[in-house]
Amino acid sequence: MEDKIRLLMEETGCDRGEAELALSSAGYNVERAIRTIPTLLRNIVVLKAKFQAVQAHVYGLFLVIADIRHSRLFRVRAVTSYNPSLYETDLERDWYDFERELYVHRLMEGAHPSLTKELEILLNDFWASGADNLYSLLQSGDMDTMHHEFNEFFERKLQWPQVRLELNREELNLAQFQQLRREGLDPGNSEPSRGRLTEESFKLPLDLTVELEVDPQGIAASEIKPGDTVFSIISDERDIAQYISRLLGGRSGDTPLSLPTPVEILAQEGDLVKFSLRLTTGIIGQASIPASYRLKTQRHSNASWWKRLFSWTRT
């Protein structure tokens, strides 16, 4: 019995009490206990939030996913927009649907990509600087104090006073977090599937293979510059790529859809131009295309986001 407990602790990283619980529930079968561990421990906490920066006329959503047992941040995702419909998002909905809706709002009219990227960077920095306190608040479920911490963050880092902010906390076990939901599949279903993802799948940065949308009236690949926006289709066959494609709105059923994608880096090698594209924070699309091909493109605007906001509010 002692050998089984020690083996289970080494294989899963659980503590002694958790190992004993898993073994007893699995009839003291070590292999079954290893599979049982992820379903027993609700160590994953998802913090869902929506906000309105009243004076800046900005609306937003953000999501924090963390392992409270190991004080480890899985990911932070955010979106900002001038579209007030963002603030109607239901925080009680399942975390998977909330994250999916967050990505959809990134592609809707009024979304602000540069401010969204800035907010994600600031949120990651905020979490890193106050990690011990924030993980403790997540674990205890003290949403009043968490609310106060984020209000101070908005005022200090973005100069947004009087932010209307709503938070919702959801607990998951590791199996629920790792389970990729298929259409029509209950997220609580524990059956393994081809789309099952692990924590390792989300290590960033992540490179995905994409194809670029051609346009006879477009701009030659050799003439495109960093900062321009091209339209890409995620063609990568890996499960994680298909998952991200659905989250970003890159699929309608089984039909792939093109996504407007900023060009980060260009390199011409012979007759080919190699593109590195920013699909979202930490996820890069890689594509190669003949230099003479013409692509559907949006030219980069040099206007800063606050100038665009000023012109928008005057219309």
N, C-alpha and C positions, 0 to 999 in steps of 0.2 A: 504493500500500500504506500509506504514512504517513497519507494522508487517511482511509483506512478505519479505521485504528487510532484516530486522534484522534476520529473520529465515534462509534465504538463506545464509547470511554471517556466521551464527553460524554453519550451516550444512556443508558448503564447505570450510570455511576459506578464502573466497574471500573478497576483499574490497568492499566499497559501490558502486563505479563506475562499477565494474565488475558485482555486483549483479543486478544493474539497467539494464545493457546491457543484461544479461541473461534473466531477467524477460520480458523485452520488446520483445526479439526475441522469447520467448516461450509463447507469448500471456498472460503474467501475471499468468501463471499456475506454482505454486511453484514446484510441482513434476517434471514437464517437464524442468523447469529451472535448477534444480539440475542435471538432466541428460545432459543438454546443456553445463554447465560450463566447463567440460573437453575438449570440442571441440572448445571452443572460445579462450582459453589462450595458447599462444605458449611460455610456461615457461621452457620447457625441451630443453636443448642444448646438442648436441652430438659433441664431438671433436674427429675426426678421424685423425690418424697420421701414417706415415711410415718413417723409417729412415735407414741410413747406417752409421755405425761407421767405417770410412775408415781404420784407423790404426789397429783396433781390428778385422777387417774382419767379423763384426757382422751386421746382418740385423734384422729389427724388425718392428712390428706394435703395436700400442696401441690405446685404446679407453677410453674416459672419458665421462660419462653421468651425468649431473647435473641439478638440479632445480635452475635456476638463480633467481627466485622470492624469494625463501626461503633460498638461499645460502646453498643448501643441496646436497651432493655428493651421487648419487645412486650407481655407481660402476666404478672401473677402471679395465681394462683388457689389457693384453699385451702378446706378444710372441717374443722370440728372436731365431735366427737361423743362421747357416752358409750358408744357401741356398739363393742365390741371387734372386731367383724367388719371394721372399717376397716383394722385392722393386718394382715389377711390378704391385702390387695390386692397383686397381683403387679407389681412395678416393672419387670419385663422386658417387659411388654406394650407394644405400640405407643403412642406419646404420645397419639394421637387417642383411642384406647380408654380410656387412663388419665384423660384430661380428661373424657371422657363419664362415666366411673364416679364421678369426683369430684363432678360435678354431681348425679348420681343420689343419692349419699350425703347431699347437702344436704336432700333431701326425705324421707329415711328416718327412722324412729323413733330418737330419741336425738340427732339433729342439733342443734347449738347455733348459731342464726343470728347472734346478737349477738357471740359470741366468734369466730365465723368472720370476721365483718366486721372486728373488731378485729385479728385475726391478719393479714388481707390488708393492712390499712393499715400495720401494723408491718413486715411483710415488704417492702412498697414503700419505706418509709422506710429500712429496713436496707440495701436494695440501693442506694438513692440516696446514702447516707452513705459506703458502702464500695465504690463502683462500680469504681474502677480495680483494686483488689485482687480483687474478685469476678469481674469479666470475665476477668482474667488466670487465675484458678483454673479458670474454665469452659473457657477455651481450652486450658490445659495438661492438663486432666483430673485434677488433683490432688485426688482425692476425700477423702483423709485430712485435708488442711488445710481443705477445704470443710466436712467433717463437724465439725471443731473450731470453725469460725466459727459454724455454726448452733447448736451446743450452747451456746456463749457467748451467742448471741442469745436463746435460750429462757430461759436463767438470768437474764440481765440485764433483758430487757424484760417477761417474763411470770412471773418468779420460779419457774420450773420447773427444778429441779436434776435431774440423773440422767435426762435424757430418752433413751429408746431411739429411735435415729434411723437410718434406712437411706436411702441416696441412690442414684440411677441417672442416668447421663448418656447422652443420645442425640443424635447429630448428624444434621442434615437439610440438604438443599440447599433453596434458596428455592422451587423448583417443588414439592417435596414438602410444604413448609409451606403453600403457597397452595392446594394441591389439596384441595377438599372431597370427601370420600369419599361416594359413593352406595352404597346397599345392593348388595352383591355385586360392588363394584368394587375391584380391587386398588389400594391407596393409591399404589403406584409407577407406575400407569398414567398416562401423560402426556397422554392425549387430553383436550382441553378439554371442559367440560360447562357446562350452564346454572348449576350450583351453584358454579362456580369462584370463589373469593374472593381478594382481594388484601389486602395489609397495610393498605390504606386502610379496608377494611371493619371493622377492629377498633379504629378510633379512638374513644376514649371521651371524654365520655359518649355513649351511643347511645340514641336514642328509638325505641321500637317501638309500633305501634298494637295495642291489645288490646281484647277484649270482656270484660264482667263477667258472671259467672254470677248469674242472678236466682233468687230463692227466695221463694215467696208467704209463707212464715213468717219471712222474714229481716227485716233492718233497712232502713228507707227510706234511700235514697242521701243525702238531706238531713241525716240524723242521724248519719252515719258520721263518725268523727273521725280525725285523723292518728294513726298507731300501730295502728289496727285492721287486721285482715287480711281482705281480700276474696279471691275466687277468680277468676282471670283466664285467658283463653284468648288466646294470641298469634295475631292474625288478620292481621298484617302480611304482605303477599305477597312482600316482598323476599327474596332468597336468604339474606342474612345473618340475617334474622329466622327463617326456617325452620331454619337451622343451629342457632341458639341455642335454638329451641323443642325440637329433638331433644336437645341437650345437657342441657337442664333437665328432661327427662322430660315435656315438654309434648305428646308425640305417641306414639301406639301404632300403628305402621304409618302409614297415612294419616289416622288418626282423631285430631283434636286433643283434648287433655286439659286440664282446668283446673288451675292452679297456685295454691297459697296465696301471696298477695302482700301485703306490708306497704304501707299507705297512707302516702305521704310528704307530699303536698300536696293540698289540696282548694280548689276555687274554684267558687262558684255564680254562674252568669250566667243570669238569667231563670229559665226552667223546667229548665235543664240544670245538672248538677254535673260539673265537670271534675276528673278524678283523675290524679295522678302517682303511680305505683306503683314500688317498688323490686323489680325482677325478680332482680337480683343486683348486685354491686358494679359501678357504672359503666353499668348498663343499666336504663333507665327505661321503664315501660309507660305509655302515654297513652290515656285513655278518657273519653268523655262519655256521660252517661246521664240520662234524665229524673229530676228530684228525687223524684218519687213512687214510682219503681220500688224494689222491695225486693230486697236483695242477700244472697246467702249470705256470712256474715261471722263472724269470730272476734274477740271483744273483746280489746283490748290489756290485758296484765297489767303492773302497775307493779313487780312484784317484780324485783329485779336478778338477774343471772345467777348470782352467787355464792350468793344466798339460795335460788334454785331448785336449785342443785347440793347445798346443805346439806340441803334437804328431801328431795331424791332419794336421797341416801346414807343417810337415816334410814329409808327405806321398805324 
